[in-house]
């Protein structure tokens, strides 16, 4: 920040440049032979509309020695992935085939006669490929580790790729409302739900909606389909396991957004009654979060959600002791942790209760002295939802903290030194690194609980 007053001249201001970092290495196969045409990408986490996705910050393609180099990187944490460019090998085979045809025609044609090159109906494909590999050595993005780059670092990162037969994905996309094939649909495959872009495109038939994606490696893929009909956008998503023999009969039913006319009801009384209720629906993968607002006196709202997709519903900025108790869609009551809609339209009833629990306590350091820190309330369930939706608070200089309006359920209380947890909780491996750490706590409606909590040394071991 630089402040300049009226008529003031600033002189001798130093501008300090930070040296960029470099990542280089080599990619070899299981026989220790170099692998060319491998794209090595460095990915950073970005947040958009409340959802996490991966943005490419730098990339390079291995040469004939299997070596790559990515320069000009800003300091920070990165994920790395090595992806074999099967398409490049396919095009090389196409060129080789055409060259062979041309050579044969030249031998069989008299001087002056035209050359006729006929391309077969099937594009030749290589017999093998390599599945994408996240650093240091995993095909599962949730198990990947970040690499930390400091200013001026020159880091070496090598990859060992294991070959696998080239596979395919075949299936059919339909209009989920009518069951009929769309006239014009787009289908792509992605190797993680957190990636944007074009993915691996499919050839889709406009007659019957069948599609095929060729040249993929065995593994887990997320298929996304979209099209427009009657001025409505349809979207569908399906996760498939692709084996050595490929994946057959994959069905994707694309649907338009579910339009809900909603109403918020308030149960119980408290010193402060809400005049406005903000509700957020957090979906899976790259689905944008849906935020709605309902205000006094009618507390009505409208929301559009994706059918057949699971959402976590959370109420924001409620008065003390209030919490989101339940969600009912078209008369069917659901847990706020698993909101599911279907069809085109319906009604939604959200219940807010003033009977939330209160959790008070003192945070201690390793010496047993009260200390400052951040406290996180993690739902102790198999699918706890997006970490940034968890309740959190801070302990003051005397170690005291309070959480009010806690919904009934089982939790783990986790405390760390960080004043702000925004960076840590947005790491994809946050839940894996926290494991079963923290103190367990069962909460009931209107309950009051006092706890003594020990400070954790770190959330992220990296």
C-alpha positions as CSV (number, residue, x, y, z in Angstrom):
1,X,0.0,0.0,0.0
2,X,1.2,3.5,-0.9
3,X,-0.4,6.7,0.3
4,X,0.3,9.9,-1.6
5,X,-0.8,13.3,-0.3
6,X,-1.8,16.3,-2.4
7,X,1.2,17.8,-4.0
8,X,3.5,15.2,-2.5
9,X,6.3,13.6,-4.5
10,X,7.5,10.1,-3.6
11,X,11.2,9.4,-4.4
12,X,13.6,6.5,-4.0
13,X,10.8,3.9,-3.6
14,X,12.2,0.4,-3.8
15,X,10.4,-2.2,-5.9
16,X,11.5,-5.7,-4.9
17,X,11.0,-8.5,-7.3
18,X,10.5,-12.1,-6.1
19,X,12.5,-14.7,-8.0
20,X,10.2,-17.3,-9.7
21,X,10.5,-21.1,-9.0
22,X,11.3,-23.9,-11.4
23,X,10.2,-27.5,-11.5
24,X,11.9,-30.1,-13.7
25,X,12.3,-33.8,-14.0
26,X,11.9,-36.8,-16.1
27,X,9.2,-39.3,-16.8
28,X,10.0,-43.0,-17.4
29,X,8.0,-46.2,-17.8
30,X,8.1,-49.4,-15.8
31,X,11.2,-50.5,-17.9
32,X,13.0,-47.2,-17.0
33,X,12.7,-46.0,-20.6
34,X,11.9,-42.3,-21.2
35,X,8.3,-41.5,-22.1
36,X,7.8,-38.5,-24.5
37,X,4.5,-36.7,-25.2
38,X,3.7,-36.5,-21.5
39,X,2.1,-33.3,-20.3
40,X,3.2,-32.4,-16.8
41,X,0.9,-29.8,-15.2
42,X,1.1,-27.8,-12.0
43,X,-2.3,-27.1,-10.5
44,X,-3.4,-24.6,-7.9
45,X,-6.7,-24.5,-5.9
46,X,-9.2,-21.8,-6.9
47,X,-12.6,-21.1,-5.4
48,X,-15.5,-20.1,-7.6
49,X,-19.0,-19.6,-6.4
50,X,-18.0,-21.3,-3.2
51,X,-16.7,-24.4,-4.9
52,X,-13.2,-25.7,-5.3
53,X,-11.6,-26.3,-8.7
54,X,-8.1,-26.8,-10.1
55,X,-6.5,-24.2,-12.3
56,X,-3.4,-24.9,-14.5
57,X,-0.6,-22.6,-13.3
58,X,2.1,-24.1,-15.5
59,X,2.8,-27.0,-17.9
60,X,5.4,-28.6,-20.1
61,X,5.6,-31.7,-22.4
62,X,8.4,-34.2,-22.1
63,X,10.8,-34.5,-25.0
64,X,12.3,-37.6,-26.5
65,X,14.5,-38.0,-23.4
66,X,11.4,-37.9,-21.2
67,X,12.5,-34.7,-19.6
68,X,10.4,-31.6,-18.9
69,X,10.9,-28.1,-17.3
70,X,8.3,-25.7,-16.0
71,X,9.6,-22.2,-15.2
72,X,8.2,-18.9,-14.0
73,X,6.2,-20.3,-11.1
74,X,5.0,-18.2,-8.3
75,X,5.8,-19.3,-4.7
76,X,3.1,-21.4,-3.2
77,X,1.6,-25.0,-3.0
78,X,0.9,-27.0,-6.2
79,X,-0.5,-30.3,-7.2
80,X,1.3,-32.0,-10.1
81,X,-0.1,-34.4,-12.6
82,X,1.5,-36.3,-15.5
83,X,-0.9,-37.1,-18.4
84,X,0.2,-39.1,-21.4
85,X,-1.0,-37.5,-24.7
86,X,-2.6,-40.4,-26.4
87,X,-4.0,-38.2,-29.1
88,X,-0.5,-37.2,-30.2
89,X,0.4,-40.8,-30.7
90,X,-2.9,-41.4,-32.5
91,X,-2.1,-38.6,-34.9
92,X,1.4,-39.9,-35.5
93,X,-0.1,-43.3,-36.4
94,X,-2.5,-41.5,-38.8
95,X,0.4,-39.7,-40.5
96,X,2.3,-43.0,-40.7
97,X,-0.7,-44.7,-42.3
98,X,-1.1,-41.9,-44.9
99,X,2.6,-41.9,-45.7
100,X,2.5,-45.7,-46.2
101,X,-0.6,-45.3,-48.6
102,X,1.2,-42.5,-50.4
103,X,4.4,-44.6,-50.9
104,X,2.3,-47.6,-52.2
105,X,0.4,-45.3,-54.6
106,X,3.6,-43.8,-55.9
107,X,4.9,-47.3,-56.7
108,X,1.7,-48.4,-58.4
109,X,1.0,-45.2,-60.4
110,X,2.3,-44.2,-63.7
111,X,4.0,-40.8,-64.1
112,X,1.3,-38.1,-64.6
113,X,-1.6,-40.1,-63.1
114,X,-3.4,-38.6,-60.0
115,X,-2.7,-40.1,-56.6
116,X,-5.8,-41.4,-54.8
117,X,-5.4,-41.7,-51.0
118,X,-8.3,-43.5,-49.3
119,X,-8.6,-43.1,-45.5
120,X,-10.2,-46.0,-43.7
121,X,-13.3,-45.6,-41.6
122,X,-11.4,-46.4,-38.4
123,X,-8.6,-44.2,-37.1
124,X,-5.7,-46.4,-36.0
125,X,-4.9,-46.3,-32.3
126,X,-1.9,-47.3,-30.2
127,X,-2.2,-50.6,-28.3
128,X,-1.3,-49.1,-25.0
129,X,-1.3,-45.8,-23.0
130,X,-0.5,-44.5,-19.5
131,X,-3.1,-43.5,-16.9
132,X,-2.7,-40.0,-15.4
133,X,-0.5,-39.9,-12.4
134,X,-0.6,-37.4,-9.5
135,X,2.6,-36.6,-7.7
136,X,4.2,-38.5,-6.0
137,X,2.6,-41.8,-7.3
138,X,-1.2,-42.1,-7.2
139,X,-4.1,-42.1,-9.6
140,X,-6.5,-40.8,-7.0
141,X,-6.5,-37.0,-6.6
142,X,-7.7,-37.3,-3.0
143,X,-4.5,-39.1,-2.2
144,X,-2.2,-36.6,-4.0
145,X,0.2,-34.5,-2.1
146,X,1.1,-30.8,-2.7
147,X,4.6,-29.5,-3.4
148,X,5.7,-26.3,-1.8
149,X,7.7,-23.9,-3.8
150,X,9.7,-21.0,-2.3
151,X,11.0,-18.0,-4.2
152,X,13.9,-19.1,-6.5
153,X,13.4,-22.9,-5.8
154,X,14.6,-25.4,-8.4
155,X,12.7,-28.6,-7.6
156,X,13.2,-32.0,-9.2
157,X,10.0,-34.1,-9.5
158,X,10.1,-37.4,-11.4
159,X,7.3,-39.7,-12.5
160,X,7.1,-43.5,-13.1
161,X,4.3,-44.4,-15.5
162,X,2.9,-47.9,-15.8
163,X,1.5,-48.8,-19.2
164,X,-2.1,-50.1,-19.6
165,X,-4.2,-51.2,-22.6
166,X,-6.0,-48.5,-24.5
167,X,-9.7,-48.6,-23.5
168,X,-12.9,-46.9,-24.5
169,X,-16.2,-45.6,-23.0
170,X,-19.5,-46.2,-24.8
171,X,-22.9,-45.3,-23.7
172,X,-26.0,-43.2,-24.4
173,X,-27.2,-39.8,-23.3
174,X,-31.0,-39.1,-23.0
175,X,-33.3,-36.3,-22.0
176,X,-34.1,-37.3,-18.4
177,X,-37.6,-35.8,-18.6
178,X,-38.8,-37.6,-21.8
179,X,-36.3,-40.5,-22.2
180,X,-35.6,-39.4,-25.8
181,X,-32.2,-38.8,-27.3
182,X,-31.3,-35.1,-27.7
183,X,-30.7,-33.8,-31.2
184,X,-27.4,-32.2,-30.2
185,X,-25.5,-33.1,-27.1
186,X,-21.9,-32.8,-25.8
187,X,-20.3,-35.5,-23.7
188,X,-16.8,-35.3,-22.2
189,X,-14.7,-37.4,-19.7
190,X,-12.7,-35.9,-16.8
191,X,-10.2,-37.8,-14.6
192,X,-11.3,-35.8,-11.5
193,X,-14.5,-33.9,-10.6
194,X,-12.4,-30.8,-9.8
195,X,-11.2,-30.2,-13.3
196,X,-12.7,-27.7,-15.8
197,X,-12.2,-27.4,-19.5
198,X,-13.0,-29.6,-22.5
199,X,-11.9,-33.0,-21.0
200,X,-11.8,-35.9,-23.4
201,X,-14.5,-35.3,-26.0
202,X,-16.9,-38.0,-27.2
203,X,-18.4,-38.6,-30.6
204,X,-22.2,-38.3,-30.0
205,X,-24.8,-39.6,-32.5
206,X,-27.6,-37.1,-33.1
207,X,-29.9,-39.9,-34.1
208,X,-30.0,-42.1,-31.0
209,X,-27.7,-40.2,-28.5
210,X,-25.1,-43.0,-28.3
211,X,-21.5,-41.8,-27.7
212,X,-18.0,-43.2,-27.7
213,X,-14.8,-41.9,-26.1
214,X,-11.7,-43.6,-27.5
215,X,-8.1,-43.7,-26.4
216,X,-8.6,-43.6,-22.6
217,X,-6.6,-45.4,-20.0
218,X,-8.2,-47.6,-17.4
219,X,-9.3,-45.7,-14.3
220,X,-12.1,-43.7,-12.8
221,X,-13.7,-41.0,-14.9
222,X,-16.4,-38.4,-14.5
223,X,-18.6,-38.0,-17.6
224,X,-20.5,-34.7,-18.2
225,X,-23.2,-34.3,-20.7
226,X,-25.1,-31.1,-21.7
227,X,-27.5,-29.9,-24.3
228,X,-30.4,-27.4,-24.8
229,X,-34.0,-28.1,-25.6
230,X,-37.0,-25.7,-25.6
231,X,-34.8,-22.9,-24.3
232,X,-33.8,-25.0,-21.3
233,X,-30.3,-26.1,-20.4
234,X,-29.9,-29.8,-19.5
235,X,-27.0,-31.3,-17.7
236,X,-26.0,-34.8,-16.5
237,X,-23.1,-36.4,-14.8
238,X,-22.0,-40.0,-14.2
239,X,-18.9,-41.5,-12.6
240,X,-17.6,-44.7,-14.3
241,X,-14.9,-47.3,-13.7
242,X,-13.1,-48.1,-16.9
243,X,-11.3,-51.5,-16.9
244,X,-8.9,-53.0,-19.5
245,X,-11.9,-54.0,-21.6
246,X,-13.4,-50.5,-21.5
247,X,-16.8,-49.4,-20.2
248,X,-20.0,-50.3,-22.0
249,X,-23.7,-49.2,-21.7
250,X,-23.0,-46.1,-19.7
251,X,-26.3,-44.2,-19.3
252,X,-26.4,-40.4,-18.7
253,X,-29.9,-38.9,-18.1
254,X,-29.5,-35.1,-18.4
255,X,-32.1,-33.0,-16.6
256,X,-33.0,-29.3,-16.3
257,X,-32.6,-27.4,-13.0
258,X,-35.3,-28.1,-10.4
259,X,-37.3,-24.9,-9.6
260,X,-38.3,-24.7,-6.0
261,X,-40.7,-22.2,-4.4
262,X,-39.6,-22.1,-0.8
263,X,-40.7,-20.9,2.6
264,X,-38.8,-20.7,5.9
265,X,-40.6,-21.5,9.1
266,X,-39.2,-20.5,12.5
267,X,-39.7,-22.8,15.6
268,X,-39.2,-21.6,19.1
269,X,-38.5,-18.2,20.5
270,X,-35.3,-16.5,21.5
271,X,-34.1,-13.0,22.5
272,X,-33.4,-12.2,18.9
273,X,-35.6,-13.4,16.1
274,X,-34.2,-13.6,12.6
275,X,-35.4,-11.0,10.2
276,X,-33.6,-12.5,7.3
277,X,-32.4,-16.1,6.7
278,X,-29.6,-16.9,4.3
279,X,-29.4,-20.6,3.2
280,X,-26.6,-22.1,1.1
281,X,-26.9,-25.4,-0.8
282,X,-23.5,-26.9,-1.4
283,X,-23.3,-29.7,-4.1
284,X,-20.7,-32.1,-5.2
285,X,-17.7,-31.5,-7.5
286,X,-17.8,-28.3,-9.6
287,X,-21.5,-27.6,-9.1
288,X,-22.0,-23.9,-8.2
289,X,-23.4,-23.3,-4.8
290,X,-26.9,-22.0,-4.6
291,X,-27.6,-19.2,-2.1
292,X,-31.1,-18.0,-1.3
293,X,-32.5,-15.3,1.0
294,X,-35.8,-15.3,2.8
295,X,-36.9,-12.1,4.6
296,X,-39.5,-11.1,7.2
297,X,-42.5,-11.2,7.1
298,X,-43.3,-14.0,4.6
299,X,-39.8,-15.6,4.5
300,X,-40.3,-16.8,0.9
301,X,-37.6,-17.7,-1.5
302,X,-36.9,-19.3,-4.9
303,X,-34.1,-21.8,-5.7
304,X,-32.9,-23.8,-8.6
305,X,-31.1,-27.1,-7.9
306,X,-29.8,-29.9,-10.0
307,X,-32.1,-32.9,-9.9
308,X,-30.7,-36.2,-8.6
309,X,-27.7,-34.5,-7.0
310,X,-27.0,-34.4,-3.3
311,X,-26.7,-31.1,-1.5
312,X,-25.6,-30.0,2.0
313,X,-27.9,-27.2,3.3
314,X,-26.5,-24.7,5.7
315,X,-28.0,-21.5,7.2
316,X,-25.7,-18.5,7.5
317,X,-25.6,-15.7,10.1
318,X,-28.5,-16.9,12.2
319,X,-29.0,-15.2,15.6
320,X,-27.7,-17.0,18.7
321,X,-29.1,-20.4,19.5
322,X,-30.8,-20.8,16.1
323,X,-29.9,-23.6,13.6
324,X,-31.3,-25.2,10.4
325,X,-33.3,-28.1,11.7
326,X,-34.9,-29.7,8.6
327,X,-35.6,-29.5,4.9
328,X,-38.8,-30.8,3.2
329,X,-39.1,-31.1,-0.5
330,X,-42.6,-31.6,-2.0
331,X,-43.7,-32.9,1.4
332,X,-40.8,-35.3,2.0
333,X,-38.6,-34.4,5.0
334,X,-34.9,-34.7,4.4
335,X,-31.7,-34.2,6.5
336,X,-30.0,-30.9,5.8
337,X,-26.9,-33.0,5.1
338,X,-28.6,-34.9,2.2
339,X,-31.0,-32.7,0.2
340,X,-32.1,-34.4,-3.0
341,X,-34.6,-33.1,-5.5
342,X,-36.2,-34.6,-8.6
343,X,-38.5,-33.6,-11.4
344,X,-39.0,-30.1,-12.8
345,X,-40.8,-28.1,-10.1
346,X,-41.8,-28.4,-6.4
347,X,-42.0,-26.7,-3.1
348,X,-39.4,-26.6,-0.3
349,X,-40.0,-26.0,3.4
350,X,-37.0,-25.1,5.6
351,X,-37.4,-25.2,9.4
352,X,-35.2,-23.0,11.6
353,X,-35.2,-23.8,15.3
354,X,-34.1,-21.7,18.3
355,X,-33.2,-24.8,20.3
356,X,-29.6,-25.1,19.2
357,X,-27.0,-26.3,21.7
358,X,-24.3,-24.3,23.4
359,X,-20.7,-25.5,23.6
360,X,-18.2,-23.6,25.9
361,X,-14.7,-24.4,26.8
362,X,-11.1,-23.5,27.4
363,X,-8.2,-24.2,25.0
364,X,-4.9,-25.2,26.4
365,X,-1.4,-25.5,24.9
366,X,1.1,-28.4,25.3
367,X,2.2,-26.9,28.7
368,X,-1.3,-26.8,30.0
369,X,-1.7,-23.0,29.8
370,X,-4.7,-21.3,28.2
371,X,-3.9,-20.1,24.7
372,X,-5.3,-18.6,21.6
373,X,-6.3,-20.7,18.6
374,X,-9.0,-21.7,16.1
375,X,-11.7,-24.3,17.0
376,X,-13.4,-26.3,14.3
377,X,-16.6,-28.4,14.8
378,X,-16.3,-31.4,12.4
379,X,-19.4,-33.6,12.0
380,X,-18.4,-37.1,13.0
381,X,-20.1,-39.0,10.2
382,X,-18.7,-40.9,7.1
383,X,-19.7,-38.0,4.7
384,X,-19.3,-34.7,6.7
385,X,-19.6,-32.5,3.7
386,X,-17.5,-29.5,2.5
387,X,-15.1,-28.4,5.3
388,X,-15.7,-24.7,4.8
389,X,-19.3,-25.2,6.0
390,X,-18.2,-26.5,9.4
391,X,-18.9,-24.3,12.4
392,X,-15.8,-22.6,13.8
393,X,-14.7,-20.0,16.3
394,X,-11.6,-18.6,18.0
395,X,-10.3,-18.8,21.5
396,X,-9.3,-15.5,23.2
397,X,-6.1,-14.8,25.2
398,X,-7.6,-16.7,28.2
399,X,-8.3,-19.7,26.0
400,X,-12.1,-19.2,26.2
401,X,-14.4,-20.0,23.3
402,X,-18.1,-20.4,22.7
403,X,-20.2,-22.1,20.0
404,X,-24.0,-21.4,20.0
405,X,-26.8,-22.7,17.8
406,X,-25.1,-26.1,17.3
407,X,-27.3,-28.6,15.5
408,X,-27.9,-32.0,17.3
409,X,-25.5,-34.7,16.3
410,X,-22.0,-36.2,16.8
411,X,-18.9,-34.0,16.3
412,X,-15.2,-33.8,16.7
413,X,-13.8,-30.6,18.3
414,X,-10.4,-29.8,16.6
415,X,-8.2,-26.9,17.7
416,X,-5.1,-25.5,15.9
417,X,-2.9,-22.4,16.2
418,X,-4.0,-20.8,13.0
419,X,-6.1,-17.7,13.5
420,X,-7.8,-18.3,10.2
421,X,-8.5,-21.8,8.8
422,X,-9.5,-20.6,5.3
423,X,-6.3,-22.0,3.6
424,X,-6.2,-25.3,5.5
425,X,-9.8,-26.4,5.1
426,X,-9.8,-25.8,1.3
427,X,-7.0,-28.4,0.9
428,X,-8.6,-31.5,-0.8
429,X,-6.8,-33.8,1.7
430,X,-8.0,-31.9,4.7
431,X,-10.2,-34.7,6.0
432,X,-7.5,-37.3,5.4
433,X,-4.9,-35.4,7.3
434,X,-7.2,-34.7,10.3
435,X,-8.3,-38.3,10.5
436,X,-9.9,-39.0,13.8
437,X,-8.0,-36.2,15.6
438,X,-9.8,-34.0,18.1
439,X,-12.2,-34.6,20.9
440,X,-15.6,-36.3,20.3
441,X,-18.8,-34.7,21.5
442,X,-22.5,-35.7,21.2
443,X,-24.9,-32.8,21.2
444,X,-28.7,-32.7,21.8
445,X,-31.2,-29.9,21.3
446,X,-31.0,-27.1,23.9
447,X,-28.0,-28.8,25.5
448,X,-25.2,-27.0,27.3
449,X,-21.7,-28.4,27.2
450,X,-18.4,-27.4,28.8
451,X,-15.2,-28.9,27.5
452,X,-11.4,-28.6,27.9
453,X,-9.6,-28.8,24.6
454,X,-5.9,-29.4,23.8
455,X,-4.2,-27.5,21.0
456,X,-3.3,-29.6,17.9
457,X,0.3,-29.0,16.6
458,X,-0.7,-28.9,12.9
459,X,-3.5,-29.8,10.5
460,X,-1.5,-30.2,7.4
461,X,1.6,-32.4,7.8
462,X,3.1,-30.9,4.6
